Amino acid sequence: MHGATRRGDCLTCHDPHATPNRKLLKKENICLACHQNSKKLFAGQYQHLPVKDGSCLKCHQAHSSDYPYHLKNIGNELCTQCHDASESNFIKGHGGYNAAKGKCLDCHQAHSSDNEKMLKQYMHSPISKLKCENCHNSPDSGQPLGLKLEGKDLCYSCHSQDSLEAKGSHHHPLVQEGPCKTCHLPHGSSYKNLMPDNPAQVCLRCHNKTGEEAKSHYLHRPFETGDCLVCHDLHSSPEDKLLDKKYDQLCFSCHKQEEDKMIESNAHQPFKDGRCSICHKPHGSYNQHLLNKSVSKLCIECHQKVYKEDNKKKYVHDPFLIGECTRCHDEIGRAHV
């Protein structure tokens, strides 16, 4: 039910006395008075005609509906109320297939698009070239929308499995086992690489333990913005955890200002060895600088001998006593002791 209807706020949309607009609406295109956040859906170069005309009620019910988004019907049943799927040019435009038996929104945007024919931003190449037969049976077969092969075998008939595994010995399990559609859509998408959602949301469908790290106080910027592919490869890598590069090279690809300290005569040994994860978490932490633990606990983990022996002495420096090692020491390295 429309929110205003549910609340009984009829006057949100209607004037109680008189108006130049039909159905006593306060103004034409009254929907946009509330649905401002939806404007970006209408901002594409090519607009669905009802959107262009401000005729939201061509597809939506004003007050209540049995379907999501207050639609008048669902899926292709709605689209074919205006678009005659049996018309010859319509069939020709869909590679000879009866598109009414498919799902219109697998390939098309509902409101607007920057691509002709309201196609989604990223399209599977065979769809763009109307070569649906690359994956589907021919239009004149008994099952025209049936697939020629199943699962990953279909994908690997074009996308070589060897090429996806070529980057290294560490492979995403889905590359070897499938199904590819866990991470990719077969027709079109609003996201790169034909992902069904932004990369972070796709990854977190399986990597839900990583999702728990999102609750941390301090987040690694790529993790916070959902740019998993800044650090990880989708399919294969020579590095553990599908990292795009060796750990230190990966970190320095963004943290360039720290790389110069590698040559300092007293560089911290884990830093010098490129073992950033000895001290830092890659995604999120409850400690500043994404430290694995608080400064005192982290330093003591390796420097136990210094901590135990010096704490027994009569006079102990206050920062050392309370574990604030970085008051005096640089955590990465200095040219002097």
C-alpha contacts under 8 A as a table, 3 or more apart, distances in Angstrom:
res1	aa1	res2	aa2	distance
1	M	5	T	6.70
1	M	6	R	6.19
1	M	63	H	6.03
1	M	64	S	4.17
1	M	65	S	6.40
1	M	70	H	7.26
2	H	5	T	5.23
2	H	6	R	6.18
2	H	62	A	7.02
2	H	63	H	5.15
2	H	64	S	5.73
2	H	70	H	7.46
3	G	6	R	5.07
3	G	7	R	6.25
4	A	7	R	5.16
4	A	8	G	5.99
4	A	9	D	4.91
4	A	10	C	6.48
4	A	12	T	6.82
5	T	8	G	4.95
5	T	9	D	6.06
5	T	10	C	6.42
5	T	63	H	6.02
5	T	64	S	7.95
6	R	9	D	7.72
9	D	12	T	5.66
10	C	13	C	6.10
10	C	14	H	6.01
11	L	14	H	4.75
11	L	15	D	5.99
11	L	16	P	7.01
13	C	25	L	5.67
13	C	26	K	5.89
13	C	30	I	6.61
14	H	23	K	7.55
14	H	24	L	5.32
14	H	25	L	4.42
14	H	26	K	5.30
15	D	18	A	6.23
15	D	19	T	6.61
15	D	24	L	5.53
15	D	25	L	6.08
15	D	26	K	5.46
16	P	24	L	7.36
17	H	24	L	7.80
18	A	24	L	6.30
19	T	22	R	7.69
19	T	24	L	5.44
19	T	25	L	6.84
19	T	26	K	6.52
20	P	24	L	7.46
21	N	24	L	5.70
21	N	25	L	5.51
21	N	26	K	6.88
21	N	27	K	6.20
21	N	28	E	6.57
22	R	25	L	6.10
25	L	28	E	6.94
25	L	30	I	7.16
26	K	30	I	7.02
27	K	30	I	5.49
28	E	54	G	7.77
29	N	32	L	6.06
29	N	33	A	7.68
29	N	54	G	5.52
29	N	55	S	7.52
29	N	56	C	7.90
30	I	33	A	5.41
30	I	34	C	7.79
31	C	34	C	6.02
31	C	35	H	6.08
31	C	56	C	7.68
32	L	35	H	4.69
32	L	36	Q	5.57
32	L	38	S	7.92
32	L	39	K	7.64
33	A	36	Q	6.52
35	H	38	S	5.44
35	H	39	K	7.26
36	Q	39	K	5.49
37	N	40	K	7.02
38	S	41	L	5.41
38	S	42	F	7.21
39	K	42	F	5.28
39	K	43	A	6.45
40	K	43	A	5.05
40	K	44	G	7.79
41	L	44	G	7.21
41	L	111	H	6.14
41	L	112	S	6.27
42	F	47	Q	6.75
42	F	51	V	7.14
42	F	111	H	5.67
42	F	112	S	5.16
42	F	113	S	7.96
43	A	47	Q	7.86
43	A	112	S	6.56
43	A	113	S	7.70
44	G	47	Q	6.41
44	G	112	S	4.87
44	G	113	S	4.40
44	G	114	D	4.84
45	Q	112	S	7.06
45	Q	113	S	5.98
45	Q	114	D	4.67
45	Q	115	N	7.37
46	Y	112	S	5.50
46	Y	113	S	5.25
46	Y	114	D	5.80
46	Y	115	N	6.82
46	Y	116	E	6.54
46	Y	117	K	7.74
46	Y	118	M	6.46
47	Q	51	V	6.34
47	Q	52	K	5.88
47	Q	111	H	6.05
47	Q	112	S	4.19
47	Q	113	S	6.51
47	Q	118	M	7.29
48	H	51	V	5.30
48	H	52	K	6.26
48	H	110	A	6.98
48	H	111	H	5.27
48	H	112	S	5.73
48	H	118	M	7.40
49	L	52	K	4.93
49	L	53	D	6.09
50	P	53	D	5.05
50	P	54	G	5.87
50	P	55	S	4.69
50	P	56	C	6.21
50	P	58	K	6.49
51	V	54	G	4.95
51	V	55	S	6.00
51	V	56	C	6.35
51	V	111	H	6.31
51	V	112	S	7.93
52	K	55	S	7.67
55	S	58	K	5.72
56	C	59	C	6.09
56	C	60	H	5.98
57	L	60	H	4.64
57	L	61	Q	5.85
57	L	62	A	6.72
59	C	71	L	5.67
59	C	72	K	5.71
59	C	73	N	7.83
59	C	78	L	7.15
60	H	69	Y	7.34
60	H	70	H	5.27
60	H	71	L	4.21
60	H	72	K	5.35
61	Q	64	S	6.04
61	Q	65	S	6.16
61	Q	70	H	5.26
61	Q	71	L	5.87
61	Q	72	K	5.78
62	A	70	H	7.31
63	H	70	H	7.79
64	S	70	H	6.08
65	S	68	P	7.54
65	S	70	H	4.84
65	S	71	L	6.47
65	S	72	K	6.73
66	D	70	H	7.16
66	D	71	L	7.84
66	D	72	K	7.98
67	Y	70	H	5.67
67	Y	71	L	5.49
67	Y	72	K	6.97
67	Y	73	N	6.43
67	Y	74	I	6.48
68	P	71	L	6.08
68	P	74	I	7.96
71	L	74	I	6.74
72	K	78	L	6.84
73	N	77	E	6.15
73	N	78	L	4.93
74	I	77	E	5.81
74	I	78	L	5.58
75	G	78	L	5.81
75	G	79	C	6.91
75	G	103	K	6.70
75	G	104	C	7.11
75	G	105	L	7.63
76	N	79	C	4.92
76	N	80	T	5.93
76	N	100	A	6.13
76	N	101	K	7.85
76	N	102	G	7.71
76	N	103	K	6.26
76	N	104	C	6.15
77	E	80	T	5.54
77	E	81	Q	6.68
78	L	81	Q	5.54
78	L	82	C	7.88
79	C	82	C	6.04
79	C	83	H	6.00
79	C	104	C	7.65
80	T	83	H	4.55
80	T	84	D	5.70
80	T	85	A	6.49
80	T	100	A	7.29
81	Q	84	D	7.43
84	D	87	E	5.65
84	D	90	F	7.36
85	A	90	F	5.93
85	A	91	I	6.68
85	A	98	N	6.69
85	A	99	A	6.61
85	A	100	A	5.79
86	S	90	F	6.99
86	S	91	I	6.70
86	S	98	N	7.19
87	E	90	F	5.32
87	E	91	I	6.41
88	S	91	I	5.16
88	S	92	K	6.12
89	N	92	K	4.91
89	N	93	G	5.97
90	F	93	G	5.11
90	F	94	H	6.53
91	I	94	H	5.16
91	I	95	G	6.67
91	I	96	G	5.03
91	I	97	Y	5.73
91	I	98	N	5.93
91	I	99	A	7.08
92	K	95	G	5.32
92	K	96	G	4.85
92	K	97	Y	7.51
93	G	96	G	7.16
94	H	97	Y	5.66
94	H	98	N	7.43
94	H	99	A	6.50
94	H	130	L	6.80
95	G	130	L	5.23
95	G	131	K	6.95
95	G	132	C	6.72
96	G	139	P	5.92
97	Y	139	P	5.28
97	Y	144	P	7.25
97	Y	145	L	7.88
98	N	101	K	6.06
98	N	102	G	7.69
98	N	139	P	7.99
99	A	102	G	5.16
99	A	103	K	7.41
99	A	104	C	7.34
100	A	103	K	7.18
100	A	104	C	7.53
102	G	145	L	7.78
103	K	106	D	5.55
103	K	107	C	7.84
104	C	107	C	6.04
104	C	108	H	6.01
105	L	108	H	4.81
105	L	109	Q	6.17
105	L	110	A	7.02
106	D	187	H	6.06
106	D	188	G	6.03
106	D	189	S	7.68
107	C	119	L	5.67
107	C	120	K	5.88
107	C	123	M	7.47
107	C	187	H	5.86
107	C	188	G	4.98
107	C	189	S	7.42
108	H	117	K	7.51
108	H	118	M	5.29
108	H	119	L	4.34
108	H	120	K	5.37
108	H	188	G	7.80
109	Q	112	S	6.06
109	Q	113	S	6.28
109	Q	118	M	5.50
109	Q	119	L	5.99
109	Q	120	K	5.66
110	A	118	M	7.60
112	S	118	M	6.18
113	S	116	E	7.34
113	S	118	M	5.01
113	S	119	L	6.50
113	S	120	K	6.62
113	S	121	Q	7.26
114	D	118	M	7.31
114	D	119	L	7.97
114	D	121	Q	7.11
115	N	118	M	5.68
115	N	119	L	5.47
115	N	120	K	6.92
115	N	121	Q	6.73
116	E	119	L	6.26
119	L	123	M	7.65
119	L	188	G	7.76
120	K	123	M	6.45
120	K	188	G	5.77
120	K	189	S	5.69
120	K	190	S	5.83
121	Q	188	G	7.45
121	Q	189	S	6.35
121	Q	190	S	5.17
121	Q	191	Y	7.39
122	Y	188	G	5.62
122	Y	189	S	5.25
122	Y	190	S	5.97
122	Y	191	Y	6.61
122	Y	192	K	6.38
122	Y	193	N	7.62
122	Y	194	L	6.38
123	M	127	I	6.64
123	M	128	S	6.23
123	M	187	H	6.07
123	M	188	G	4.26
123	M	189	S	6.45
123	M	194	L	7.16
124	H	127	I	5.47
124	H	128	S	6.52
124	H	186	P	6.57
124	H	187	H	5.22
124	H	188	G	5.82
124	H	194	L	7.32
125	S	128	S	5.14
125	S	129	K	6.28
126	P	129	K	5.14
126	P	130	L	5.87
126	P	131	K	4.64
126	P	132	C	5.80
126	P	134	N	6.71
127	I	130	L	4.90
127	I	131	K	5.99
127	I	132	C	5.93
127	I	187	H	6.47
128	S	131	K	7.69
131	K	134	N	5.83
132	C	135	C	5.96
132	C	136	H	5.88
133	E	136	H	4.69
133	E	137	N	5.80
133	E	138	S	5.68
135	C	147	L	5.77
135	C	148	K	5.80
135	C	149	L	7.58
135	C	154	L	6.94
136	H	144	P	6.63
136	H	145	L	5.57
136	H	146	G	5.54
136	H	147	L	4.48
136	H	148	K	5.52
137	N	141	S	6.49
137	N	143	Q	6.73
137	N	144	P	4.89
137	N	145	L	6.11
137	N	146	G	5.66
137	N	147	L	6.03
137	N	148	K	5.86
138	S	141	S	5.45
138	S	144	P	5.40
138	S	145	L	7.92
139	P	143	Q	7.97
139	P	144	P	4.70
139	P	145	L	7.54
140	D	144	P	6.43
141	S	144	P	5.19
143	Q	146	G	5.30
147	L	150	E	6.67
147	L	154	L	7.97
148	K	154	L	7.07
149	L	153	D	6.14
149	L	154	L	4.80
150	E	153	D	5.87
150	E	154	L	5.57
151	G	154	L	5.80
151	G	155	C	7.07
151	G	178	G	6.76
151	G	179	P	5.54
151	G	180	C	7.10
152	K	155	C	5.00
152	K	156	Y	5.99
152	K	177	E	7.64
152	K	178	G	5.43
152	K	179	P	5.61
152	K	180	C	5.99
153	D	156	Y	5.18
153	D	157	S	6.28
154	L	157	S	5.34
154	L	158	C	7.66
155	C	158	C	5.96
155	C	159	H	5.81
155	C	180	C	7.51
156	Y	159	H	4.55
156	Y	160	S	5.14
156	Y	161	Q	5.84
157	S	160	S	6.94
159	H	163	S	7.64
159	H	164	L	7.85
160	S	163	S	5.29
160	S	164	L	6.64
161	Q	164	L	5.17
161	Q	165	E	6.28
161	Q	175	V	7.34
161	Q	176	Q	7.91
162	D	165	E	5.12
162	D	166	A	5.80
163	S	166	A	4.94
163	S	167	K	7.82
164	L	167	K	7.23
164	L	175	V	7.42
164	L	235	H	5.93
164	L	236	S	6.48
165	E	168	G	6.35
165	E	169	S	7.35
165	E	170	H	7.99
165	E	171	H	6.32
165	E	175	V	7.67
165	E	235	H	6.67
165	E	236	S	5.21
165	E	237	S	7.72
166	A	169	S	7.90
166	A	236	S	7.03
166	A	237	S	7.97
167	K	236	S	5.51
167	K	237	S	4.92
167	K	238	P	6.20
168	G	171	H	7.38
168	G	236	S	5.75
168	G	237	S	4.29
168	G	238	P	3.76
168	G	239	E	7.27
169	S	236	S	7.09
169	S	237	S	6.39
169	S	238	P	5.35
169	S	239	E	7.82
170	H	236	S	5.52
170	H	237	S	5.28
170	H	238	P	5.79
170	H	239	E	6.51
170	H	240	D	6.36
170	H	241	K	7.55
170	H	242	L	6.33
171	H	175	V	6.70
171	H	176	Q	7.49
171	H	235	H	5.89
171	H	236	S	4.35
171	H	237	S	6.62
171	H	242	L	7.12
172	H	175	V	5.43
172	H	176	Q	7.24
172	H	234	L	7.28
172	H	235	H	5.24
172	H	236	S	6.09
172	H	242	L	7.45
173	P	176	Q	5.47
173	P	177	E	5.97
173	P	178	G	7.48
174	L	177	E	4.86
174	L	178	G	4.31
174	L	179	P	6.20
174	L	180	C	6.51
175	V	178	G	5.76
175	V	179	P	7.98
175	V	180	C	7.15
175	V	235	H	6.31
178	G	181	K	7.79
178	G	182	T	7.77
179	P	182	T	5.86
180	C	183	C	6.01
180	C	184	H	6.04
181	K	184	H	4.62
181	K	185	L	5.68
181	K	186	P	7.07
183	C	195	M	5.73
183	C	196	P	6.81
183	C	202	V	6.44
184	H	193	N	7.00
184	H	194	L	5.15
184	H	195	M	4.56
184	H	196	P	6.16
185	L	188	G	6.37
185	L	189	S	6.77
185	L	194	L	5.28
185	L	195	M	5.95
185	L	196	P	5.95
186	P	194	L	7.38
187	H	194	L	7.82
188	G	194	L	6.16
189	S	192	K	7.37
189	S	194	L	5.06
189	S	195	M	6.47
189	S	196	P	6.37
190	S	194	L	7.42
190	S	195	M	7.88
190	S	196	P	7.75
190	S	197	D	7.81
191	Y	194	L	5.76
191	Y	195	M	5.49
191	Y	196	P	6.88
191	Y	197	D	6.41
191	Y	198	N	6.34
192	K	195	M	6.16
195	M	198	N	6.93
195	M	199	P	7.03
195	M	202	V	7.43
196	P	202	V	7.17
197	D	201	Q	6.19
197	D	202	V	5.96
198	N	201	Q	5.62
198	N	202	V	6.44
198	N	226	G	7.30
199	P	202	V	5.09
199	P	203	C	6.08
199	P	226	G	6.40
199	P	227	D	6.72
199	P	228	C	6.53
199	P	229	L	7.62
200	A	203	C	5.15
200	A	204	L	6.04
200	A	223	F	7.80
200	A	226	G	4.47
200	A	227	D	6.55
200	A	228	C	6.08
201	Q	204	L	5.12
201	Q	205	R	6.38
201	Q	226	G	7.61
202	V	205	R	5.48
202	V	206	C	7.82
203	C	206	C	6.04
203	C	207	H	5.90
204	L	207	H	4.52
204	L	208	N	5.03
204	L	210	T	7.03
204	L	211	G	6.01
205	R	208	N	6.23
207	H	210	T	5.52
207	H	211	G	6.78
208	N	211	G	4.76
208	N	212	E	6.71
209	K	212	E	5.31
209	K	213	E	7.26
210	T	213	E	5.35
210	T	214	A	7.25
210	T	283	H	7.72
211	G	214	A	5.34
211	G	215	K	7.75
212	E	215	K	5.79
212	E	216	S	7.85
213	E	216	S	5.45
213	E	283	H	6.61
213	E	284	G	5.29
213	E	285	S	7.09
214	A	219	L	6.97
214	A	223	F	7.99
214	A	224	E	7.32
214	A	283	H	7.62
214	A	284	G	6.32
215	K	284	G	7.90
216	S	219	L	6.60
216	S	284	G	5.50
216	S	285	S	5.18
216	S	286	Y	5.23
217	H	284	G	7.37
217	H	285	S	6.30
217	H	286	Y	4.97
217	H	287	N	7.36
218	Y	284	G	5.58
218	Y	285	S	5.34
218	Y	286	Y	5.95
218	Y	287	N	6.77
218	Y	288	Q	6.43
218	Y	289	H	7.52
218	Y	290	L	6.37
219	L	223	F	6.71
219	L	224	E	5.79
219	L	283	H	5.99
219	L	284	G	4.27
219	L	285	S	6.54
219	L	290	L	7.14
220	H	223	F	5.31
220	H	224	E	6.03
220	H	282	P	6.66
220	H	283	H	5.17
220	H	284	G	5.84
220	H	290	L	7.30
221	R	224	E	4.97
221	R	225	T	6.21
222	P	225	T	5.24
222	P	226	G	5.99
222	P	227	D	4.82
222	P	228	C	6.42
222	P	230	V	6.69
223	F	226	G	5.04
223	F	227	D	5.94
223	F	228	C	6.13
223	F	283	H	5.79
223	F	284	G	7.88
224	E	227	D	7.72
227	D	230	V	5.68
228	C	231	C	6.06
228	C	232	H	6.06
229	L	232	H	4.74
229	L	233	D	5.93
229	L	234	L	7.09
230	V	244	D	7.84
231	C	243	L	5.68
231	C	244	D	5.51
231	C	245	K	7.77
231	C	250	L	6.88
232	H	241	K	7.48
232	H	242	L	5.35
232	H	243	L	4.39
232	H	244	D	5.00
233	D	236	S	6.18
233	D	237	S	6.54
233	D	242	L	5.48
233	D	243	L	6.10
233	D	244	D	5.38
234	L	242	L	7.49
235	H	242	L	7.56
236	S	242	L	6.01
237	S	240	D	7.43
237	S	242	L	4.99
237	S	243	L	6.47
237	S	244	D	6.48
238	P	242	L	7.33
238	P	243	L	7.94
238	P	245	K	7.98
239	E	242	L	5.61
239	E	243	L	5.43
239	E	244	D	7.19
239	E	245	K	6.71
239	E	246	K	6.43
240	D	243	L	6.23
243	L	246	K	7.09
243	L	247	Y	7.54
243	L	250	L	7.89
244	D	250	L	6.97
245	K	249	Q	6.10
245	K	250	L	5.19
246	K	249	Q	5.34
246	K	250	L	5.89
247	Y	250	L	5.16
247	Y	251	C	6.31
247	Y	274	G	6.61
247	Y	275	R	6.96
247	Y	276	C	7.15
248	D	251	C	5.19
248	D	252	F	6.07
248	D	274	G	4.56
248	D	275	R	6.72
248	D	276	C	6.70
249	Q	252	F	5.14
249	Q	253	S	6.07
249	Q	274	G	7.99
250	L	253	S	5.27
250	L	254	C	7.51
251	C	254	C	5.92
251	C	255	H	5.89
252	F	255	H	4.51
252	F	256	K	4.93
252	F	257	Q	7.98
252	F	258	E	7.16
252	F	259	E	6.12
253	S	256	K	6.16
255	H	258	E	5.82
255	H	259	E	7.18
256	K	259	E	5.36
256	K	260	D	7.62
257	Q	260	D	6.40
258	E	261	K	5.64
258	E	262	M	7.51
259	E	262	M	5.54
260	D	263	I	6.36
260	D	264	E	7.86
261	K	264	E	5.27
261	K	267	A	6.86
261	K	332	I	7.23
261	K	333	G	6.30
261	K	334	R	7.44
262	M	267	A	6.23
262	M	271	F	7.32
262	M	272	K	5.65
262	M	333	G	7.68
263	I	267	A	7.20
264	E	267	A	5.30
264	E	333	G	6.21
264	E	334	R	5.75
264	E	335	A	5.06
265	S	333	G	7.74
265	S	334	R	6.89
265	S	335	A	5.28
265	S	336	H	7.21
266	N	333	G	5.39
266	N	334	R	5.44
266	N	335	A	5.88
266	N	336	H	6.53
266	N	337	V	6.63
267	A	271	F	6.90
267	A	272	K	6.00
267	A	332	I	5.77
267	A	333	G	3.73
267	A	334	R	6.13
267	A	335	A	7.87
268	H	271	F	5.30
268	H	272	K	6.05
268	H	331	E	6.85
268	H	332	I	5.08
268	H	333	G	5.30
269	Q	272	K	4.87
269	Q	273	D	6.05
270	P	273	D	5.06
270	P	274	G	6.19
270	P	275	R	5.07
270	P	276	C	6.60
270	P	278	I	6.72
271	F	274	G	5.05
271	F	275	R	5.83
271	F	276	C	5.93
271	F	332	I	6.36
272	K	275	R	7.66
275	R	278	I	5.82
276	C	279	C	6.05
276	C	280	H	6.01
277	S	280	H	4.76
277	S	281	K	6.02
277	S	282	P	7.23
278	I	292	N	7.85
279	C	291	L	5.55
279	C	292	N	5.60
279	C	293	K	7.84
279	C	298	L	7.06
280	H	289	H	7.37
280	H	290	L	5.27
280	H	291	L	4.36
280	H	292	N	5.21
281	K	284	G	6.20
281	K	285	S	6.47
281	K	290	L	5.39
281	K	291	L	6.01
281	K	292	N	5.58
282	P	290	L	7.34
283	H	290	L	7.79
284	G	290	L	6.10
285	S	288	Q	7.33
285	S	290	L	4.96
285	S	291	L	6.52
285	S	292	N	6.79
286	Y	290	L	7.31
286	Y	291	L	7.97
287	N	290	L	5.68
287	N	291	L	5.45
287	N	292	N	7.16
287	N	293	K	6.46
287	N	294	S	6.10
288	Q	291	L	6.17
291	L	294	S	6.80
291	L	295	V	7.57
291	L	298	L	7.98
292	N	298	L	7.14
293	K	297	K	6.11
293	K	298	L	5.39
294	S	297	K	5.45
294	S	298	L	5.96
295	V	298	L	5.15
295	V	299	C	6.11
295	V	323	G	6.90
295	V	324	E	6.73
295	V	325	C	7.03
295	V	326	T	7.72
296	S	299	C	5.46
296	S	300	I	6.14
296	S	322	I	7.64
296	S	323	G	4.24
296	S	324	E	6.16
296	S	325	C	6.71
297	K	300	I	5.20
297	K	301	E	6.14
297	K	323	G	7.67
298	L	301	E	5.28
298	L	302	C	7.46
299	C	302	C	5.88
299	C	303	H	5.91
299	C	325	C	7.67
300	I	303	H	4.74
300	I	304	Q	4.95
300	I	307	Y	6.51
301	E	304	Q	6.10
303	H	306	V	5.62
303	H	307	Y	6.43
304	Q	307	Y	5.09
304	Q	308	K	6.01
305	K	308	K	5.34
305	K	309	E	6.04
306	V	309	E	5.47
306	V	310	D	5.86
307	Y	310	D	5.55
307	Y	311	N	5.92
308	K	311	N	5.43
308	K	312	K	6.76
309	E	312	K	5.60
309	E	313	K	7.31
310	D	313	K	5.49
310	D	316	V	7.30
311	N	316	V	6.57
311	N	321	L	7.26
313	K	316	V	6.62
316	V	320	F	6.98
316	V	321	L	6.26
317	H	320	F	5.38
317	H	321	L	6.13
318	D	321	L	4.89
318	D	322	I	6.26
319	P	322	I	5.39
319	P	323	G	5.98
319	P	324	E	4.89
319	P	325	C	6.38
319	P	327	R	6.84
320	F	323	G	5.08
320	F	324	E	5.98
320	F	325	C	5.98
321	L	324	E	7.79
324	E	327	R	5.87
325	C	328	C	6.14
325	C	329	H	6.05
326	T	329	H	4.62
326	T	330	D	5.93
326	T	331	E	6.46
330	D	333	G	5.60
330	D	334	R	6.69
334	R	337	V	6.96
